Amino acid sequence: MRISDPNKLVGKIMQIKQGQEITEVIVDVGDQPVTATLTSSAAKDLNLTEGDEVFAMFNSSVVTIIKDTKIPRRDYGF
């Protein structure tokens, strides 16, 4: 998968805080965790679970989570 957005980080989901309408996904990208806020239905559609490898894409105000199911999981030793 190729993404043109230069502001992307690869990381592992550390924690998922699911609410009725909004879900927070905390991703370990190395130096510091990144938190993404998305609708709970979007989180369910992505089938996100702790330990999943994801891309955190962002601009000045938005973080986007992408899960690539076509690549094997990596062990980052976290």
C-alpha positions as CSV (number, residue, x, y, z in Angstrom):
1,M,0.0,0.0,0.0
2,R,1.4,3.4,-0.9
3,I,0.2,6.6,0.8
4,S,1.3,10.1,-0.3
5,D,0.8,11.8,3.0
6,P,4.3,12.5,4.4
7,N,3.1,12.8,7.9
8,K,2.7,9.1,8.9
9,L,4.1,7.0,11.7
10,V,4.1,3.2,12.0
11,G,3.2,1.9,15.5
12,K,1.5,-0.6,17.6
13,I,-1.9,-0.1,19.4
14,M,-1.2,0.2,23.1
15,Q,-4.7,0.9,24.3
16,I,-8.2,1.4,23.1
17,K,-10.7,3.4,25.2
18,Q,-14.1,2.7,23.7
19,G,-17.1,4.9,24.4
20,Q,-20.6,4.8,23.1
21,E,-20.0,7.3,20.3
22,I,-16.2,8.1,20.4
23,T,-13.2,5.8,20.7
24,E,-9.6,6.8,21.6
25,V,-6.8,4.7,20.2
26,I,-3.4,5.1,21.7
27,V,-0.5,4.1,19.4
28,D,3.1,3.6,20.4
29,V,5.2,5.1,17.6
30,G,8.5,5.1,19.4
31,D,9.4,8.3,21.2
32,Q,5.9,9.2,22.4
33,P,2.4,7.7,22.2
34,V,0.0,9.2,19.7
35,T,-3.7,9.4,20.5
36,A,-6.3,9.2,17.7
37,T,-10.0,9.9,18.3
38,L,-12.5,8.3,15.9
39,T,-16.1,7.3,16.0
40,S,-16.8,4.0,17.7
41,S,-18.4,2.6,14.6
42,A,-15.3,3.4,12.6
43,A,-13.1,1.7,15.2
44,K,-15.4,-1.4,15.0
45,D,-15.3,-1.4,11.2
46,L,-11.5,-1.4,11.4
47,N,-11.6,-4.3,13.8
48,L,-8.8,-2.7,15.9
49,T,-7.3,-4.6,18.8
50,E,-4.4,-3.9,21.1
51,G,-1.2,-5.0,19.6
52,D,-2.2,-4.4,16.0
53,E,0.3,-2.6,13.8
54,V,-1.2,0.5,12.3
55,F,-0.2,3.7,10.5
56,A,-0.9,7.0,12.3
57,M,-1.4,9.7,9.6
58,F,-1.8,13.3,10.6
59,N,-2.0,16.9,9.5
60,S,-2.0,19.9,11.9
61,S,-5.2,18.9,13.5
62,V,-6.2,15.3,12.6
63,V,-4.7,11.8,13.1
64,T,-5.9,8.9,10.9
65,I,-5.5,5.2,11.8
66,I,-4.9,2.7,9.0
67,K,-4.6,-1.1,9.4
68,D,-2.9,-3.0,6.6
69,T,-4.0,-6.6,6.7
70,K,-1.8,-7.6,3.8
71,I,1.5,-7.4,5.6
72,P,2.8,-9.7,8.3
73,R,2.9,-8.4,11.8
74,R,6.3,-7.2,13.1
75,D,7.6,-7.7,16.6
76,Y,8.9,-4.4,17.9
77,G,9.8,-5.7,21.3
78,F,7.4,-3.3,23.1
